[in-house]
Amino acid sequence: MLNNQLLDNERVLAGLRSLNQRYSYYLEDEGKWLDGGFEILVAPDNQAEDPQFAPLHVKKEIFMMLPVEIREEIQKLIEVE
């Protein structure tokens, strides 16, 4: 059964995958450390009852290492606290 959180998570992940294509030049050069692309920036909330439906949160320490332009694009997809 799908719920709104799962759909929201899929929307965020799809957006991050599109950023992989848009900023492929960054991932191939300066961003090699982002092995696997921008999806590694998010993780499920480990305090949620059901991990499958846990909201995603941004790993702030990784996020802050990105160029401002890319951070702004990510903030359009998901709230960064």
Contacts in CASP RR format, 6 or more apart in sequence:
PFRMAT RR
TARGET T0000
AUTHOR 0000-0000-0000
METHOD contacts of the structure
MODEL  1
MLNNQLLDNERVLAGLRSLNQRYSYYLEDEGKWLDGGFEILVAPDNQAED
PQFAPLHVKKEIFMMLPVEIREEIQKLIEVE
3 53 0 8 1.000
5 53 0 8 1.000
5 54 0 8 1.000
5 55 0 8 1.000
6 52 0 8 1.000
6 53 0 8 1.000
8 55 0 8 1.000
9 44 0 8 1.000
9 55 0 8 1.000
9 56 0 8 1.000
11 77 0 8 1.000
12 42 0 8 1.000
12 56 0 8 1.000
12 77 0 8 1.000
12 78 0 8 1.000
13 39 0 8 1.000
13 42 0 8 1.000
13 56 0 8 1.000
15 77 0 8 1.000
16 37 0 8 1.000
16 38 0 8 1.000
16 39 0 8 1.000
16 41 0 8 1.000
16 42 0 8 1.000
16 74 0 8 1.000
16 77 0 8 1.000
17 38 0 8 1.000
17 39 0 8 1.000
19 38 0 8 1.000
19 70 0 8 1.000
19 73 0 8 1.000
19 74 0 8 1.000
20 27 0 8 1.000
20 36 0 8 1.000
20 37 0 8 1.000
20 38 0 8 1.000
20 39 0 8 1.000
22 73 0 8 1.000
23 38 0 8 1.000
23 70 0 8 1.000
23 73 0 8 1.000
26 67 0 8 1.000
26 70 0 8 1.000
27 34 0 8 1.000
27 37 0 8 1.000
27 38 0 8 1.000
30 67 0 8 1.000
34 40 0 8 1.000
34 41 0 8 1.000
34 62 0 8 1.000
38 70 0 8 1.000
38 74 0 8 1.000
40 59 0 8 1.000
40 62 0 8 1.000
41 58 0 8 1.000
41 59 0 8 1.000
41 62 0 8 1.000
41 63 0 8 1.000
41 74 0 8 1.000
42 56 0 8 1.000
42 57 0 8 1.000
42 58 0 8 1.000
42 59 0 8 1.000
42 78 0 8 1.000
43 56 0 8 1.000
43 57 0 8 1.000
43 59 0 8 1.000
44 51 0 8 1.000
44 54 0 8 1.000
44 55 0 8 1.000
44 56 0 8 1.000
44 57 0 8 1.000
45 54 0 8 1.000
45 55 0 8 1.000
45 56 0 8 1.000
45 57 0 8 1.000
46 54 0 8 1.000
48 54 0 8 1.000
48 55 0 8 1.000
56 78 0 8 1.000
57 81 0 8 1.000
58 74 0 8 1.000
58 78 0 8 1.000
58 79 0 8 1.000
58 80 0 8 1.000
58 81 0 8 1.000
60 80 0 8 1.000
60 81 0 8 1.000
63 71 0 8 1.000
63 74 0 8 1.000
63 80 0 8 1.000
64 71 0 8 1.000
66 74 0 8 1.000
71 80 0 8 1.000
74 80 0 8 1.000
END
